[in-house]
């Protein structure tokens, strides 16, 4: 095609919008059938992937809660050794989130205000602490029910870093709010040794 013919066709198309639209219509969009077909494919793929994604997300939430609770317990243990005073890690379930706090063990009677004033940190909203009234594996740390509201689980560490008696041995167990997979942190010896476990392995102290 000569340069003359090229520019001549260009100007003709520019002067005639209908001709321009007809020539380039196939590049300007999709038909309704094409859009519906793509939407159907996307819906099918999403339905297939959703359960796998949900399981992955729940596992990540459990891993996070397990890791953070282990860190909290170790920090309370470390602080007890460092300050030569008794420290504790405290855990509780709130209506929409579970929490933990690391603090000096109280030396006198406590009340609701004392517990609410602790430096609480939130776990992921997708997990909760398995209560000691639920099926195994469940939380077996010391549970306080007299003053705290809601009830709390606690582990106290003495100045040497060991748990404050046999009653402080045990585990804290987590489960997702939309599943039944469980993970835990276990204090298994009087020296304060800790380990992580999952599902039925949490029952092995």
N, C-alpha and C positions, 0 to 999 in steps of 0.2 A: 504494500500500500504506500502510495506516495505521501509526502508530507502534506501536500495540498488536500488530498482526500481525507487524511486523518483529521486535520483541523476543521475541514468542512463538516464532517460527521459530528465532530465535537460541538460545533456551534449549533447545528441542527438539533441535537439532543438537548442542548441548553435552552433553546427557544421552545421546545416542546416537552413540558414536564411529564406528560403521559408516556411519551416514548422513553424518557429516562427511567420512569418508574417501571415500565414493562421490561426494560433491558436489565435492570438491576434488582428486580423484585425478589428473585430467588436468593439474593445475598442479604436481604434486609430483615429476615425473621423466620419464625417457625410456624407451621400450621398447628391448629388445635389438637389434631390427632398426634402429632409429634410430641407436643408438650405433655399430653396425657400419658403417652407411652413412657416418656422419661420419668415422669412422676411415679408411675406404677413400678418401674424398675428400682427407683430410689427407695420407695416404700418397702419393697420386698427385701432389698439389701439391709435396710435399717432393722426390719423385723428379725432377720437372721443374726445380725451383729449385736442387737440389744442385750440378749442374755449374757453373751460373752463379755461385753463391756461392763455390765452390772456386776458380774462376778469379779472382774479385774478391779473395779473401783472399790468394791467391798473389801477385797484382799488388801488393797493399799491402805484403806482406813484402819483395818486391823493391825497391819504392820506399824503404822504410825502410832497408834495407841499403845501397842506392846513396847515399842522403842522408847516412847516418852515416859511410860510408867517405870521401865527399867532405869532410865536416866534419873527419874525423880527419886527412886529408892536408893540408888548409888550416891546421889548428891546428899540426901539426908544422912546416910551412913558416913560419908566423907566429912560432912559438917560436924557430926558427933565426935569424930576422931580429932578434928582440927581444933574444936573449941573445948573439948573435954567435958561436954555437957550432953544431955539427952536430946536428940532430935527425932522428928518423925515425919513420915510421908502419910498424907491423909487423902482418901478418895471418897467420892460420893456421886450418886445419880441425881441430876435435876430433871425436871419434866422433859426438856428437849435437848439436854447436853449433859455429859459426864465431866467431872472436874477432878483436879488433884491440887494439893498444896504441900509445900515443904516448909517446915517451921520448927521452932523450939517446942519440945513437949511441954504441955501445961504443968505447972507445979501446984496448982490449987484448983478448986472447983470451977467448972465452966458453965456457961449458959448459952442460949441461942445466939446472942450477940457476939460472943467470942468466936463461935464457929463461922458465922457469916462474915466476920472481919478478917478471916485468914486470907493470905494472898493466892486466891484460887486461880488456876489456869484451866482452860477448856481443852478437852480432847476434841477430835473431829465430831461434828454433829451426827455423823452416820453410825456411831458406835455407842454402846452402853456397857456398864459393868454388870456382869451376871451375878445376880443376888444369891446369897447363901441359902435361899429357900428353893431355888430352881434345880433342875436336873444337873447331874455331873456332866462335864467338869464345871464347877461353880467357884465363886470366890470364897476363900476360907480364912482370910485375914481376920484379926480381931474386929468385931462389929460393935459400935457404940450406939445405943438406942435411947438412952435416958435424956440427954440434953440436946444433941444435935437434931435439927429438923431441916432436911431429911436425915436419916441415919448415915453414919460414916463408917468407913473401914480404915484402920490405921495400922502402921508398923512403926514401932519405936526402936531406936538404936542407941545403945549405951556408949560411953566414952571410948570403949575399946573397939567399937564398930560392930559388935554382935547384937542380935535382936534381944529385946528385953524379955527373955523368958520363952518357954516353949509355945505359949499362946500366940507369939508373934510370928511363928513359922507358918508357912502356907503359901497361898497364891492369890493373885488377882487375875480374874478372867474377863475377857471382853468378847462381845458378840455384836454383829451388825444389827441395826434396827430393821433390816429387810432381809435377813438371812439367818442361817443357823451355824455357820462356821465359827469356831471359837479359837482364840489364842490367849496365852497366859504368860505371866512372869511368876516364877517360883522362888521362894527363899527356902532352901532345903536343909541347911545345917545351922548349928548354934553359932558358927563363926560368921554367918551372914552370907554364905555363898548363894549366888543367884544365877538363874538360867531361864531361857525362854523355851516355850513348848507350844504345841498345837494339838487340838482335838483330844483324843484319848490319852496322849502323852502327858497332858496336864495332870492326869490322875496319878502319875508316878512321881512321888515326892522324894 
